[in-house]
Amino acid sequence: MHKTYIFDYGGTLDTGGDHWGRVIWHAYERAGIPVGEEQFREAYVFAERKLGSEPIIKPSFTFRETLHTKLQIEMEHLGINEGLTKVLDDLYALTQKQTAASREVLLKLRETATLALVSNFYGNLDTVLQEFHLDNIFDVVVESAAVGIRKPDPAIYKLALELIEERGKATGRRAKLGNERREERGDAVAVIGDSMKNDIQPAKELGLYTIQISGEPWDNINTTGISADRVITNLKELL
C-alpha cells in the first residue's frame, strides 16, 4: 500500500478510465444522433478548446450544467437541433454510477492513506465534488483553473506534493513525498490517471510511482514513449 495517492479526476474517477470523447460518442450512438464519428471528434475538440479558452463555465456550475454546456457547443457546431437532453440524461446517469463506485474505493483507501486530487478543470471542481459526494474525501485538491498550471506541466504535481507535506506537518501525519531517490522512498506516492501524457509522464518525471487506469482511449497511439509502473482496469484493484 502507498502512503499517498494522487488521483486525476476527469476520465479516471468519473468514467473509470474511458476517455470522455469516447464516452460521449457512444451516447450519441445510443441516441441515434445523425453524425459520423469523424465529425463528432472535430466537434468534441472544438468544444474542449472553446471551454478551455473562454470563461464559459462558472464556479457554481454543477457537472450536469457543465456537461449540458459542452454538449450544446458540440451540437451547435454540428448543426444538430435535437437529442441533447437524451444524450445528457444518458451520460449523467453513467457518471453518477461511476463516481459512486469510485467513492467507495476512495473511502476505503482513505482509512490508511493520504488522498489528493490533481485535475485540469474549469474552475468549478469544488461544486462538482459536492454534487457527487466526493467533497471532504481528499486532503488536498489542486485544480488547474485555480492555480494557473495545467497538466502535463510537472509543476502542478510539485505543488500538490508541497501542499500534502504542509498538511502532514499541520496534522502530525508525516510521510515521504518524493524528495528522496525513488529506491529510498519505497514508492510512497502513487499517481493514478488515465492519460499517459497528462498524468503518467509528468509524474514519472518527478520519480513518482505511476498507475494508469486503462479504459477506452481517444486513440491507441502512445506518443510519450513511456509506460506506467502498473496498469489497472478498475479502481477496485487498488484495494
Beta strands, then each sheet from edge to edge (+ up, - down):
strand 1: 4-7
strand 2: 114-119
strand 3: 140-143
strand 4: 189-193
strand 5: 209-213
strand 6: 230-232
sheet 1: 3+ 2+ 1+ 4+ 5+ 6+
end
